[in-house]
């Protein structure tokens, strides 16, 4: 559901609480049937989650609809090597049965990046991203905002010093690779553990009959808007999430460039499994993109951020328009406009030059 319908406008504290259904609610609330795992249970699937998300964000409704919830107790501070054994054991016990849904939560690409030192640095010899030049670095170094280079240096002294990969100060241009390489290393580390999960499915002989979905709750800014290792803005870096789907008998090697909301996943799964869409769901399914390659994207997306800043953005065509209502002391201008085809890393604000586009997108 969109936040305006369910009341969730942030990812922690009371802002993460759903609105009560009110006097029309029966003995049981609608989460029992309308949550994604709850809807899958109605189809006869056993649902399980291995995640600390609900506890980390005080969002206990996240657990609604699961038959089993495994919380290893680190509140989001756990790494993949702690989560994997729980997942492998669950698959050993349940993987050969029919009709199950396992949600598995790896936190490793989330700052602070805390892979074991002995894992090394697979990207030590890779160049920094081409767009992230020394001139861009010098501009970013002057910023004093949340998760700017300046703030990352402060965090290294006050919060992140416990993790060796964050202990160094970013002073010279090449020091940026401490952030870039370690983020890539975190993804690499998680991928290795995802690979072991897939290997277990192969071992059990159920891989070909199992759907695999890999996604995330947000992206991560790596220099966009001068922000590093953070996801607090309504921009492309934060809101463009990975979504890799392997569906038995689905298309292979295709890329869907359409615009979709994260909440479009629920009706997509329902459609693929032959179930009706719940009346309360706002999502628009994209099952035809997975099975037939049909274009099912939306005309535009309206995105919001209410954690570190108060922003609303519109993603339309090649354009990203961002309107800031409270900048969270990040000194963002009231309006920002980026052409993502020409400027995918959001360096050139065109709001003053293209008032026609801003006016068109502001009404959304």
C-alpha positions as CSV (number, residue, x, y, z in Angstrom):
1,X,0.0,0.0,0.0
2,X,1.1,3.6,-0.5
3,X,2.0,5.4,2.6
4,X,-1.0,7.7,2.3
5,X,-3.2,4.6,2.8
6,X,-1.3,2.7,5.5
7,X,0.2,5.6,7.5
8,X,3.9,4.4,7.3
9,X,6.0,7.4,6.5
10,X,9.3,6.5,8.0
11,X,11.5,3.5,8.7
12,X,11.7,3.8,12.5
13,X,9.9,5.0,15.6
14,X,6.3,5.9,15.5
15,X,6.7,6.9,11.8
16,X,7.0,3.2,11.1
17,X,3.7,2.4,12.7
18,X,0.7,1.5,10.5
19,X,-2.7,3.2,11.0
20,X,-5.2,1.1,12.9
21,X,-8.1,-0.1,10.8
22,X,-10.6,1.4,13.2
23,X,-14.2,0.3,14.1
24,X,-14.7,-1.6,10.9
25,X,-12.1,-4.1,11.9
26,X,-13.2,-7.6,12.8
27,X,-11.6,-9.9,15.3
28,X,-8.6,-10.3,13.0
29,X,-6.9,-7.5,11.1
30,X,-6.3,-7.5,7.4
31,X,-2.6,-8.2,7.7
32,X,-3.5,-11.8,8.3
33,X,-4.7,-12.1,4.7
34,X,-3.4,-9.0,2.9
35,X,0.2,-9.0,3.9
36,X,2.4,-10.5,1.2
37,X,3.3,-13.6,3.2
38,X,-0.3,-13.8,4.5
39,X,-1.6,-13.9,1.0
40,X,0.9,-16.7,0.1
41,X,-0.3,-18.7,3.1
42,X,-3.8,-18.6,1.7
43,X,-2.4,-20.4,-1.4
44,X,-1.1,-23.1,0.8
45,X,2.5,-22.0,1.1
46,X,4.6,-22.3,4.3
47,X,6.1,-18.9,4.8
48,X,9.3,-18.2,6.8
49,X,11.5,-15.1,7.4
50,X,15.1,-15.0,8.5
51,X,15.4,-11.3,9.3
52,X,16.0,-8.8,12.0
53,X,14.3,-6.0,10.1
54,X,11.2,-5.8,12.3
55,X,13.2,-5.3,15.4
56,X,15.7,-2.9,13.9
57,X,13.0,-0.5,12.7
58,X,10.4,-1.2,15.4
59,X,8.1,-2.3,12.6
60,X,6.7,-5.5,13.9
61,X,3.9,-5.6,11.3
62,X,6.7,-6.6,8.9
63,X,6.4,-10.1,10.5
64,X,2.7,-10.4,9.8
65,X,1.7,-13.5,7.8
66,X,4.8,-15.6,8.3
67,X,4.4,-19.0,9.8
68,X,8.0,-18.8,11.2
69,X,10.2,-15.8,12.0
70,X,13.9,-16.4,12.8
71,X,15.5,-13.4,14.6
72,X,19.2,-14.1,15.3
73,X,19.2,-11.2,17.7
74,X,21.7,-8.7,16.3
75,X,19.2,-6.0,15.3
76,X,20.7,-5.6,11.8
77,X,24.3,-5.8,13.0
78,X,24.7,-9.4,11.8
79,X,26.8,-10.4,8.8
80,X,26.1,-13.1,6.2
81,X,28.2,-15.7,7.9
82,X,25.8,-15.5,10.9
83,X,22.6,-15.7,8.8
84,X,23.7,-18.4,6.3
85,X,23.7,-21.4,8.7
86,X,20.1,-20.6,9.8
87,X,19.0,-20.5,6.1
88,X,20.8,-23.7,5.2
89,X,19.3,-25.5,8.1
90,X,15.8,-24.3,7.2
91,X,16.3,-25.5,3.6
92,X,17.6,-28.9,4.8
93,X,14.4,-29.3,6.9
94,X,11.9,-27.8,4.4
95,X,13.5,-27.4,1.0
96,X,12.4,-30.7,-0.5
97,X,8.7,-30.1,0.4
98,X,6.3,-28.4,-2.0
99,X,5.0,-24.9,-1.6
100,X,7.2,-22.8,0.6
101,X,8.3,-19.2,0.6
102,X,11.6,-18.2,2.4
103,X,12.5,-14.6,2.9
104,X,16.2,-14.2,3.7
105,X,17.7,-10.9,4.8
106,X,21.4,-10.1,4.3
107,X,22.5,-6.8,5.7
108,X,26.1,-6.7,4.5
109,X,25.8,-4.0,1.8
110,X,24.4,-1.7,4.4
111,X,26.8,0.7,6.1
112,X,28.9,0.2,8.2
113,X,30.5,-2.4,5.9
114,X,31.7,-5.1,8.3
115,X,33.0,-8.0,6.3
116,X,35.7,-9.9,8.1
117,X,39.2,-8.4,7.4
118,X,40.5,-11.8,6.3
119,X,38.0,-11.6,3.3
120,X,40.4,-9.1,1.8
121,X,39.7,-6.5,-0.8
122,X,38.7,-8.0,-4.2
123,X,38.5,-4.6,-5.8
124,X,41.9,-3.1,-4.6
125,X,43.2,-2.8,-8.2
126,X,40.0,-1.5,-9.8
127,X,39.9,2.2,-10.8
128,X,37.5,4.6,-9.1
129,X,34.3,5.2,-11.1
130,X,35.0,7.3,-14.2
131,X,32.5,10.0,-13.3
132,X,34.0,10.5,-9.8
133,X,36.9,12.6,-10.8
134,X,39.3,14.5,-8.6
135,X,37.4,17.8,-9.4
136,X,34.2,16.2,-8.2
137,X,36.0,14.9,-5.1
138,X,37.2,18.4,-4.3
139,X,33.6,19.8,-4.6
140,X,32.2,17.0,-2.4
141,X,35.0,17.5,0.2
142,X,33.7,21.0,0.8
143,X,30.2,19.8,1.7
144,X,29.2,19.6,5.4
145,X,26.0,17.5,5.3
146,X,24.9,14.1,6.5
147,X,27.1,11.4,5.1
148,X,29.2,13.8,3.1
149,X,33.0,13.1,3.0
150,X,33.3,15.4,6.0
151,X,30.7,13.6,7.9
152,X,32.1,10.2,7.0
153,X,35.4,11.3,8.6
154,X,33.5,12.3,11.8
155,X,31.7,8.9,11.8
156,X,35.0,7.1,11.5
157,X,36.0,8.7,14.8
158,X,32.7,8.4,16.7
159,X,30.8,5.4,15.5
160,X,32.5,3.4,12.8
161,X,35.9,3.0,14.4
162,X,34.8,-0.4,15.6
163,X,34.9,-1.7,12.0
164,X,38.4,-1.6,10.5
165,X,37.2,-1.0,7.0
166,X,35.9,2.4,8.1
167,X,38.7,3.6,10.3
168,X,40.7,5.7,7.8
169,X,40.2,9.4,7.2
170,X,39.3,10.4,3.7
171,X,41.8,13.2,2.9
172,X,43.2,12.6,-0.6
173,X,41.3,11.6,-3.7
174,X,42.5,8.0,-3.7
175,X,41.1,7.6,-0.2
176,X,37.6,7.5,-1.7
177,X,38.2,3.9,-2.6
178,X,37.9,3.1,1.1
179,X,34.1,3.7,0.6
180,X,33.7,2.5,-3.0
181,X,35.8,-0.6,-2.7
182,X,34.3,-1.6,0.7
183,X,30.8,-1.2,-0.6
184,X,31.6,-3.4,-3.6
185,X,33.3,-5.8,-1.3
186,X,30.2,-6.0,0.9
187,X,28.0,-6.8,-2.2
188,X,30.7,-9.4,-3.3
189,X,30.6,-11.0,0.2
190,X,26.8,-11.2,0.2
191,X,26.8,-12.7,-3.3
192,X,29.1,-15.5,-2.1
193,X,26.6,-16.4,0.6
194,X,23.6,-16.1,-1.8
195,X,25.6,-18.5,-4.0
196,X,25.7,-21.0,-1.1
197,X,21.9,-20.8,-0.7
198,X,21.5,-21.5,-4.4
199,X,24.0,-24.4,-4.1
200,X,21.9,-25.9,-1.3
201,X,18.8,-25.8,-3.7
202,X,20.9,-27.6,-6.3
203,X,22.0,-30.2,-3.8
204,X,18.4,-30.8,-2.7
205,X,17.3,-31.2,-6.4
206,X,14.7,-28.4,-6.3
207,X,16.6,-25.6,-8.0
208,X,14.7,-25.9,-11.3
209,X,11.3,-25.7,-9.6
210,X,12.2,-22.8,-7.3
211,X,11.6,-19.1,-8.1
212,X,14.5,-16.8,-7.0
213,X,14.0,-13.1,-6.3
214,X,16.8,-10.8,-5.2
215,X,16.0,-7.3,-4.2
216,X,16.5,-4.7,-1.6
217,X,14.6,-2.1,0.5
218,X,16.7,0.8,-0.9
219,X,19.8,1.7,-3.0
220,X,22.9,3.5,-1.7
221,X,24.2,6.9,-2.7
222,X,27.8,6.6,-3.7
223,X,28.5,10.3,-4.4
224,X,25.1,11.3,-5.9
225,X,24.2,14.7,-4.4
226,X,27.6,14.6,-2.6
227,X,26.3,11.8,-0.3
228,X,28.2,8.6,0.5
229,X,27.1,5.3,2.0
230,X,23.6,6.6,2.8
231,X,20.0,6.3,1.5
232,X,18.2,9.3,2.9
233,X,17.1,11.2,-0.2
234,X,14.3,10.7,-2.8
235,X,16.7,10.4,-5.6
236,X,17.8,7.7,-8.1
237,X,20.7,6.5,-6.0
238,X,18.4,5.7,-3.1
239,X,15.2,4.7,-4.8
240,X,16.5,2.7,-7.8
241,X,16.6,-0.8,-6.2
242,X,17.9,-4.1,-7.6
243,X,15.3,-6.6,-8.8
244,X,16.5,-9.9,-10.2
245,X,13.8,-12.5,-10.8
246,X,14.4,-16.1,-12.0
247,X,11.0,-17.7,-12.5
248,X,10.6,-21.3,-13.6
249,X,9.6,-21.3,-17.3
250,X,10.0,-17.5,-17.4
251,X,12.1,-15.6,-19.9
252,X,15.9,-15.7,-19.5
253,X,18.4,-12.9,-20.0
254,X,15.9,-10.1,-20.5
255,X,15.9,-6.6,-18.9
256,X,12.8,-4.7,-18.0
257,X,13.4,-1.0,-18.2
258,X,9.9,0.0,-17.1
259,X,9.1,2.0,-14.0
260,X,7.7,0.0,-11.1
261,X,7.1,0.5,-7.4
262,X,8.4,-1.9,-4.9
263,X,4.7,-2.6,-3.9
264,X,4.1,-3.8,-7.4
265,X,5.8,-7.0,-6.4
266,X,2.9,-8.4,-4.4
267,X,0.3,-8.4,-7.2
268,X,3.0,-9.7,-9.5
269,X,3.6,-12.8,-7.3
270,X,-0.2,-13.2,-6.9
271,X,-0.7,-13.2,-10.7
272,X,2.2,-15.6,-11.3
273,X,0.7,-18.0,-8.7
274,X,-2.8,-17.7,-10.0
275,X,-4.2,-15.8,-7.0
276,X,-6.5,-12.7,-7.0
277,X,-5.0,-9.3,-6.1
278,X,-6.0,-8.2,-2.6
279,X,-8.5,-5.3,-2.6
280,X,-6.3,-3.2,-0.4
281,X,-3.2,-3.5,-2.6
282,X,-2.2,-0.4,-4.6
283,X,0.4,-2.3,-6.7
284,X,0.2,-2.9,-10.4
285,X,1.5,-6.3,-11.4
286,X,4.3,-6.9,-13.9
287,X,4.0,-10.6,-14.4
288,X,3.7,-10.2,-18.2
289,X,7.1,-8.7,-18.3
290,X,8.6,-11.8,-16.6
291,X,6.7,-14.4,-18.6
292,X,6.3,-12.7,-22.0
293,X,8.6,-9.7,-22.0
294,X,5.7,-7.3,-22.3
295,X,6.2,-3.7,-21.3
296,X,4.2,-3.2,-18.1
297,X,5.9,-0.1,-16.6
298,X,4.1,2.9,-15.2
299,X,4.1,6.3,-16.9
300,X,5.7,7.9,-13.8
301,X,6.6,7.2,-10.2
302,X,6.1,9.5,-7.2
303,X,8.7,8.8,-4.6
304,X,9.0,10.1,-1.0
305,X,11.7,10.4,1.7
306,X,10.8,11.2,5.3
307,X,13.7,9.9,7.3
308,X,16.7,12.2,6.9
309,X,15.0,14.8,4.8
310,X,11.4,15.5,3.8
311,X,11.3,15.2,0.0
312,X,9.0,14.1,-2.8
313,X,10.2,13.3,-6.3
314,X,8.8,12.4,-9.6
315,X,10.6,9.9,-11.9
316,X,9.3,10.4,-15.5
317,X,11.0,9.5,-18.8
318,X,14.7,10.5,-18.5
319,X,13.8,13.1,-15.8
320,X,14.0,13.1,-12.0
321,X,12.4,16.1,-10.3
322,X,13.0,16.5,-6.5
323,X,11.1,18.9,-4.3
324,X,12.5,19.4,-0.8
325,X,10.2,20.4,2.0
326,X,12.7,20.1,4.8
327,X,16.4,19.6,3.9
328,X,17.5,17.9,7.1
329,X,20.3,20.5,7.2
330,X,21.7,19.2,3.9
331,X,21.3,22.6,2.2
332,X,19.4,21.2,-0.7
333,X,17.7,23.8,-2.9
334,X,13.9,23.8,-3.0
335,X,13.8,22.2,-6.4
336,X,16.2,19.9,-8.2
337,X,15.9,18.5,-11.7
338,X,18.2,16.0,-13.3
339,X,18.3,14.4,-16.8
340,X,19.3,10.9,-15.8
341,X,20.1,9.9,-19.4
342,X,22.8,12.6,-19.6
343,X,23.6,12.9,-15.9
344,X,23.0,9.5,-14.1
345,X,24.9,10.6,-11.0
346,X,22.9,13.8,-10.4
347,X,25.7,16.3,-10.6
348,X,24.0,19.0,-12.8
349,X,20.8,20.6,-11.3
350,X,18.8,21.9,-14.3
351,X,15.8,23.3,-12.3
352,X,16.5,26.9,-13.2
353,X,17.1,26.2,-16.8
354,X,14.1,23.9,-17.4
355,X,11.3,25.5,-15.5
356,X,8.9,24.0,-18.1
357,X,9.8,20.5,-16.9
358,X,9.6,21.5,-13.2
359,X,6.2,22.9,-13.7
360,X,5.0,19.8,-15.4
361,X,6.3,17.4,-12.7
362,X,5.4,19.6,-9.7
363,X,1.6,18.9,-10.3
364,X,2.3,15.2,-9.7
